[in-house]
């Protein structure tokens, strides 16, 4: 499955760095992904819903590690590009994307 579009909306919060929508094969979109800066670096959080017991459950997520990594690479690469376009300083934790 090919990723055909990644749209990033930059946020300047402590951990939440961006909201992201990803389109697959020009026919399916997943909205509400997030770029998060955690203790060990950046990661992509899948869209989730708060359950009655207070926990969160993903609404959509990759099934294989390979596809998760593919999505994460594409999202973080586009996040880095959007930061550059907005004139924001590059983050050294994003050098590999």
N, C-alpha and C positions, 0 to 999 in steps of 0.2 A: 504494500500500500504506500503510495507516494504522498508526501506532504506537498501541497500545491500553494499554500499561503499561510503565513504566520503574521498576525497583527499584534502589536505590542502597545500597551498604554502605560507609560512610565508613571510610577508613584515614588514619592520621596518619603518613605516611612522607614522606621527602624529595621524591620525585617521584611515587610512586603515591598518589593521593588517594582513589580509590574503586574498588570492583568494581561492575559494573553488569550487569543482565539486562534485555533489551528484548523485549517481546511485540508481535508484529505480527498485526493482524486477529483477535485473540483465539484464534489457532490455531497460531502458530509462535513459538518463543522462541529467542533467541540469548543464551547465558550466557557469562560470562567476559570481557566488555568491561571496559576499564579507563579511568578518568579519570587522565590524566597531566599534571603541570605541567612543561612543558619550558622551554627558554631563551626561546622567543617567546610563551609563554602556555599555556593549557590546550588539550588535544586528547583525542580519544577513540581509544583503541587497540582494534583488533578482536581477538577471541580468536585465539590462534596456537599452533602446535606447533613444538617444537625439532626440527630435522632432524638426520640423522646427521653432517652436515658442520658443525654448530654454528650454522647460520643458523636464523632463524625464518620460518615461512610462515603467513600468515593461513588460518584454517580457514573463516571466512565473512567476507565483506566486501561493501559496496555496490558496484555496478557503475558507477553514474553519480555524477558530482560533486554533482548536485542532491540525490540521495537521501542521499549521505554527509553533506552539510550539514544535511539535515533530521534525520537521526539524531543528529548531533553537537549541534544546537540543543536537541533534546528531552532528551538525556542531560545536557548541561551546565545546562539550566534546572532539571531535577529534582535534580541535584547541589547547585545553589545553594539550592534549597528545603530539602533534607535538612540542609544546614549550618545554615540558619536555625532549623529545628525543634530541632536539637541545641544551639542557643545558641552556635554557633561564629561568630567575627567574619567579616563579609563580606570577600571578597578583591576588591580593586579591579580585578583582571584579569577578573572575572566580571560586570562591570557591564552588559554588553550582552546578558546572557542572562536 
